[in-house]
Amino acid sequence: MNTGFSSALLVRIAVMAVVVVFFQIGVVSEVPVFGVSADLSPLLVAFVGLLCGSTIGAATGFAVGLLVDLALVQTLGVTSLTLTVVGYWAGRLRELRDPQAALTPLLVGAAAAAAAAIGYSLVQFLLGVDAPVSFELLRQIVLGVVVDTIIALPVWAIVRRCLIGGLPDDPRRRRRRAYTTGGLSPLSRS
């Protein structure tokens, strides 16, 4: 079974994931906007899923989540679980609907940020982590989604630019053949 994905594409995704996670931890998390830090990992995972499909999106979500959990020395698997769902969802959106609208990256980025923040908070709450559940948490989630939505388009452009050379051709986007009847076209009768 040929999936159409080359090893060069997987290497590009792996390098991009490592760079984004360490850039997020080292630089982006130190610059708060509206009192919250931007979260690049759900955007990266969602856009890889949107470009490559559900399998690659889910695998990227798991790998990026595990890398975030290991780098921040937090409970293993929580971020992996939420980002796996985000990557799979974005990949299924591509496979089922194949969205081509200009606002698709913006909407997918907002939904990915919301799903990651709410999912992470919910799993942490279910695991019994001692954290207060209040309107402050709701404010953090809402502002985090707003900030991630603002940066969604530049992140989309960067991810698309990094992956565009290694993506396989999509059979649904082939050009159709020109109209041929074996003779003259009905529009050019003389």
N, C-alpha and C positions, 0 to 999 in steps of 0.2 A: 504494500500500500504506500503510495507516494503522496505525502502531505503537501508537497510543493514548497516547503520551507527549507532554506539552505542553512548550512552551519554558519555562514557569514552573517545571516540575519540574527541568529541566536547569539552570536558573539557581540553584535552591535547592541542587542537588547541588554545583555549582561553588563557590558561596559557602561552603557547609559544608566542602568539601574544603580551600579556602584557609585558612579559620579553624582547622580542626583541624590542618593541617600546621604552621602558624605557632605555634599554641598548644603543640603537641608539642615543637617545636624550642626555643621560648622559655621555656616553663614546665615542662612535664612531664619533659623530659630533665634538668632541673636538680634533680629530687627523686627520688633513688634509693630504691627499696623493696626490701629484701632484697639490696641490692648491685646491682640492675639497674633500668633505667628502663622504665616502661610504654611500649608502642608502640601508639599509637592508630590509625595508618594501616591496618593489616590489619583491625582491627575495623570501621572506617568502611567500607572497601571491601566486606568480607563482608556487612555489614548492608544496604548499598545494593543489593548483588546479591541478597540474600535478599528484599528488598522490591520490587525493580524487574525482576529477571530477569537472564539471562546477558549480554545485549548491553550493557545499561547498567552492569552490574557490571564487566565486562571493560574498558569504556571508562573508567569511574571509576578502576579499578585502574591503568590505564596513566597517566592524567592525574595521579593522586595520587603514583604512583611517580616520574614525571618531575619533579614539583614538589619532592619530597623530594630527589631526586638533584641538582637545580639549587640548592636552598637549602643543602644541605650540601656542595656542590662535591665530589662523589664521582663514581665511574665512571657515566656515563650509561647507563641502560637496565637495570641490575641490579635495582634496586628496582621498576622498571616491569614487568619480566618476571615477577617473583615475585608482585606484586600483581595483575597481569592474570590470572594463573592463579587466584589466590584469589577474585577477583571473578567470574570465569567459573564456577568451581566452586560458589560460593554461589548464583549465579543458576540454574545447572542443578539444584541441589538443590530450589530453589523450583519450577521448572518440572516436574520429574519426580515429586517426592514431595509437594510442598506441605505441609511440616511445620507442625503447629499446636500442638505440645506446648509446655508452659511452659518446659522446659529447652532448647529449640532454640537460643535466642540464646547460652546458656552453652556448649553443645557446639560450635556453629558458631564462636563466638569463640575457643575453645581450639584448634580445628582450624585456624582461619585464622592464629592467632599461631604455632602450630607450623609450619605450611606456609611462612609468610613467613620465619621465622627459619632453618629448615633450608634452604629454597630459596636464601635470600640467602647463607648460609655456603657452600653447595655451589657456587653460581655464582662467588663470590669465589675459592674454592679452585681451581676449574677455570680461572679467568683468570690464576692464578699470583700472586695477591697474597701478599706475604710476611707471613703470620700463622701463629702456632703453632697446630697442631691438637692439642688436649689435652683433659683432663678439665675444665679451666677453661671451655672453649668449651661443652662439654656442660652444665656447671652453669649457665652464662649462658642457654643455650637453655631449659633446664627451668624455671629461676626466672622467665624472661621469659614463658613460657607460663602459669605459675601466676599471675603478676601480671596479665597480660592477661585471664585467666579471671575473676579477682576483679572487674575493672572492666568486664567484658563487659555485664552487665545495665544499669548506668547508661548506658553508651554506646549500647546498643540502644534504651533509652527516649528518649534525646536524638535519635538518628537517626530513629526512628519518628515522634517528635513533629514534627520539622522537615519530614518528607516526606509525612506522612499526608494533608494537604490537596491535594496535587498528584498523588497516585497514581491511575491509571486503575482503573475497576472491573474486577475479575477475573470473567470469565464463569463460572468454575467455582464461584464463591461466591454465585451468585444464589439467592434463596429459591425453593423449590419451591412450586408452586401448591397450594392446599388441595384435598383430595380432593372431587371432584364427580362425581356419577353422573347428574345430570340429574333426580334425584329425592331420595328420602330416603337417608341414609347407612345402611349395613347395621347399624351399631351402634345406631341409634335407631328400630328397627322397633317398632311398637306392636301 
